[in-house]
Amino acid sequence: MICPLCAARVETEATACPACEMDLRDYAQVHYQPDAQFNEALRRLRRGQYAEAGALLAAVRAARPQDAEALILWAQAAHARSDDAEAVRILLDALELAPTPEVEAHYAAALAGLEAGAGAPTAALVDLAGRLRADIVRFEAQLHVQVEAT
């Protein structure tokens, strides 16, 4: 861990910074709280407490906005609650952070679940959203190629 006051390297178990003597107990608790919440969310998912797991993972997302793993787990909790619309929304955020084949597969599965449970108007909107997402990905790739060429 790094001391937030003087930037000295501090052992994880230390209660005070060896360089500036700052009390690190509260800082360490806040620093590691998202990890504890993530682990508790995993336990809640195993028990079938999907709403509680989702709330914990939303807190993790607030503390660590770049944590794609927490987003995927949060989407799985939403899917387990049969809330595929929320799962799709969460996975769109995950795709922005980590456009990996794993995230794309989770997104496609959530989108298929949403589409299967949707009526005709909603299914048409879901299809349109999927096509727009594909167009955006193609446009970003073209833009990246143009930027590299200049």
MOSULSUL-V985449 format. One record per helix or strand of 2 or more residues. SS is the DSSP state (@ for helix, = for strand). FROM is the first residue (numbers start at 1). LEN is the number of residues. If there is no record, write none. Layout:
# MOSULSUL-V985449
SS;FROM;LEN
SS;FROM;LEN
This chain:
# MOSULSUL-V985449
@;25;22
@;50;14
@;68;13
@;84;14
@;101;17
@;120;30
